[in-house]
């Protein structure tokens, strides 16, 4: 199984390559340079593995939500590579990737994601980690006003992840009706997390065509 995966929805460029049993990961903080460095870093990773794009089995990308510019960069590159090499494309939620990354780093199994969507709104999603240690969405990903998040019945003993918690935690907690066990506002999507979810979807044959490599703005 050869899968290339990347996410540019946050200031951190997350890039990973699964080559058989070997995993290569590259992270780089360059929020204003991602449009210029993503393709060169992909070339670098493939060159280190002595792989050509045509030898990949699939391309996976973080579709957002997140930075509007970043999500467009990732989707454009995934779409272009998919069309050029006739490869299936795996569209991942960047919120799911963040949830998976938080589990891998901290072993959190119940996670409430909240990202700043500007204009007094947040992108939100509630994820739980299943028996296979994979992040699974409970309900739907949505955009809500800061003070109007619905109370999630199953959301007890949860951990808070995402930049909206950095400055808006009191309002979010008041809206939800229950405080998290801990808050980790700076958790980005990571290459390792991308591959966990990409492998799972690939094995389930849940992929799309290059034409379906579009951003998820949740708007």
KEPA-341871 format. One record per atom (N, C-alpha, C): x, y, z. Coordinates in steps of 0.2 Angstrom, whole numbers, plus 2048, in hexadecimal, padded with zeros to 3 digits. Last residue first. Example, Ala and Ser with C-alpha at 12.3 -4.5 7.8 and 13.67 -1.06 7.14 Angstrom:
# KEPA-341871
8407F58238447FB8248408008278427E482783E7EA8278427F0827
***
This chain:
# KEPA-341871
79C8818197988878197938868147A787881A7A287781F79D87E81F7B18768107B087D8147AB87D81A7BB86B80A7B586B80E7B58718127C086B7F97C186D8007BA86C8037C185C7EF7BF8637F07C08657F77C38507E57C88537EA7C685A7EB7BC84B7DC7B884B7E27BD84E7E77C48497D17BF84E7D07BB84F7D77CB83D7D47CE8447D57C98497D57BF8337DE7C38357D87C683B7D97C182B7EE7BD82E7E87C282F7E27BF81D7F97C28227F67BE8257F07BE8118027BA8178027BE81D8007C38048047C18067FD7BD80C7FD7C78018107C080080F7BE8028087D480480E7D37FD80F7CB7FC80E7D381280E7D580E8087D48078087CF81581B7CA8168157CC81380F7DB8118227D480E8237CF80F81E7E481A81C7E581281B7DE80F81C7E08268207E08258197E081D8187E182682E7DA82682B7DA8248247EF82482F7EB8208337E482082F7F482F8287F58288257F08238297F183A8307EE83A8297EE8338267F883883B7F183783B7EE83783480583A8368048338387FC83283980484883280584282D80383C8307F785183B7FE84E83A7FE8498357EF86083F7EF85983C7F685783B7F38678507F28678487F18608457EE86E85F7F086785B7EE8688547EC8788677F18798627F387285E7E48778727E187B86C7E687B8667DE86C87C7E486C8787E38708717D886A88C7D886E8867DE86E8827CF85D8957D58618947D486588D7C285A8977C785889C7CE85B89B7B78688957BB8628937C08608987A786B89D7AE86D89B7B286789979686E89679B86989A7A286B89878F87688E78C87489579186F89979187C88279187588278E87288979188A88678D88788178C88088179C88A88F79588C89179088988C7A68868877A488188D79D88388F7A789087E7A588A87C7A38858817AA89B8877A489B8837A28948807B789688C7B18978907AB89888D7BF89587F7BD88F8837B78918887C489E8767BD89E8777BA89887C7D189D8747CF8A38777C78A38787D388F8717D98938747D689A8777C988886B7CA8888727CF88C8757CC88A85E7C788E8607C688E8687D688185A7D888885C7D288C85F7D48708627D387585C7D487D85F7CC86686D7D28678687D086C8637C885F87D7C78658787CD8668747C18508827C78548817C685987C7B484A88D7B784C8867BD8508877AA8468967B28448977B584589079D84588A7A08458917A784389179484587E79A84987F79B84A88678884087B78D83B87C79483F87E78084C87877E84787E78484388078685C87678685587378585087977D86A87478086687978085F87678287586777E87086A78186C86F78888686778A87F86678587A86A78789386878188F86678388886579189C86978C89C86F78789786D79789C85C79B89A86379689986878D89585078F89A85379389885A79488684779088984B79289084E79687A83A79888183C79288484179A86983C79586E83A79987583C79A85783979E85D83A79986383878E84D84279085083C79585683E78F83E84C78B84384978E84684379F83A84E79983985179483F84F7AC8338457A88398467A18378497BA82B84B7B482A8487AF83084A7CB82784A7C682C84C7C082B8487D18178507D081C84A7CA82184C7D380B8577D78118587D78168537CA8028567D08018517D58078527C080685E7C48008607CA7FF85C7C081885C7BD81185C7C280C85E7BF8278637C38238607C181C8617B383485E7B582F8627BA82A85F7B084585B7B383F8597B483B85F7A78538567A884E85C7AA8488597AA8638507A885C84E7AA8588557A98748497A986F84E7A786884C7AE8838457AD87D8427AD8788487A689284B7AB88D84C7A98878487A48A484B7A289D84A7A889884A7A78B184A7A48AF8507A18A884F7AF8B383E7A88B683E7A48B38447B88A383E7B78AB83D7B08AD83E7B98978427B789883B7B689F83A7C488E84C7C289484A7C08958437BF87D8507C388284C7C088884B7BD87185B7BA8778597C087C8567B986085F7BD86485B7BA86B85A7BA85686C7B585B8697BA8608667BC84486E7BF84B86D7BA8508697C18378777BB83B8757BE8428747CE8328797C982E8757C38318747DF8368797D883887A7D38348767ED8348777E882E8797E183087B7F583D8737F383E87A7EF83887C7F983A8657FE83E86A7FC83D8717EE8348607F583185F7FA8348647E483D8637E48368667EB8338667E884785B7E78488627E78428667E784184E7ED8448517ED8458587D983F84D7DD83A84D7E483C8507D584D84D7D38488537D78428537DB8518417DD8548487DB85084E7D48498397DB8488397DE84B8407C784E83A7C884783C7D084683D7C985B8357C885A83C7C985383F7CC8588287D285B82C7D085B8337C684A8207C48508247CA8528287CC8458117CC8448187CA84B81B7CA83C8037C98428057C884180D7D58337F87D18337FE7D18398027D482F7E77D68347EC7D28337F27DD8247DB7D78267E07D982B7E57E582B7CD7E58277D37DF8297D77EB82F7C07E582B7C17E58277C77F58397C07F78327C17F182D7C17ED8457BE7F38437BA7F583C7BB7E38447C87E18447C17E88427BD7EB8447D47E683F7D27E483E7CB7F18507D37F584A7D37F18447D17E68597D37EB8597CE7EF8537CD7E18567E07DD8557D97E18557D37EB8597E97E88527E87E48517E27EC8677E67F28627E57EF85B7E47E086B7EA7E286D7E37E88687E17DF8687F77DA8657F27DD8667EB7E98707FC7EA8697FD7E58657F87E587D7F97EB87B7F77EB8737F77D987E8007D987E7F97DF87C7F67DD87E80D7D987880B7D88788037E488A80E7E788380F7E387E80C7DA89480C7E08938077E388C8077D28918177CF8918117D589080B7D78878257D988D8217D688C81A7C987C8277CF87F82A7D08868267C186C8257C18748257C88768287CC8658197C986B81D7C48688217D185B8127CD85F80E7CA8658127E08538117DC8568167D885C8137E28458067E384C8087DE84E80D7EA8387FE7E583A8037E78418057EB82D7F07ED8347F37E88367F87F181C7ED7EC8227EE7EF8287F17FB8157E97F58127E87EF8177E980981A7DF80581B7E47FE8177E381081A7D38118147D780D8157DD80F8277CD80C8217CA80C81B7CE81982E7D581282F7D680E8297D38268237DA8238287D581C8287D78328217E782C8207E482A8257DF83D8227F083E81F7E983881D7E683B8287FB8398217FB83A81E7F48418347F88448317FD8428297FD8378387EE83E8377EC8428337F282C83A7F682C8357F18338337EF8318467FD82F83F80182F83A7FC83384F7F383984D7F88378467FB8278517ED82C84E7E983284B7EE8218577F981E8507F682384D7F28288627F982985E7FF8268577FD8248697ED82B8677EE82C8627F481686A7F08188657EB81F8647EB8168737FB81386D7FC8168687F681C8807FA82087A7FC81D8747FC8138897F58198897F281D8827F48088887FE8078887F680D8877F380E88B80A80C88480880B88380181289780F81689480A81488D80780C89B81A80B89F81480F89D80E80F89182480889382280789781C81888782881988C82381388E82081F87A83081B88083181D88582D81F86982B82287082A81D87582B82285882B81E85E82E82286482D82184882482584F82482085482682483782582083D82782484382682382681F82782C81F82283282082281582381E81C82382482282382180581D82580B81F82181181E81A7FB81781A7FB81F81E8018218168038098167FC80C8157FD81481781380D81A80E80881B80780A80F82181080F81A81281181680C81483181381482C80E81482581180E84281781083B81980F83681380D85281E80E84E81881184781A80786182380885A82580885681F80B87182780A86C82180C86582480387B83280787583280687182B7F88848327FF8868318048818307EC87982A7EE87D8307F588082E7E987281E7E48768217E687A8277F186A8177F38718187EE87581A7F68598167F185E8197F486581A7F884980E7FA8508107F48548127FF83A8087F983D80C7FC84480E80082B7FE8038328007FD83680380281A8007FE82080080182680280480A7FB8078117FA8028167FA8047FA800800800800804806800
***
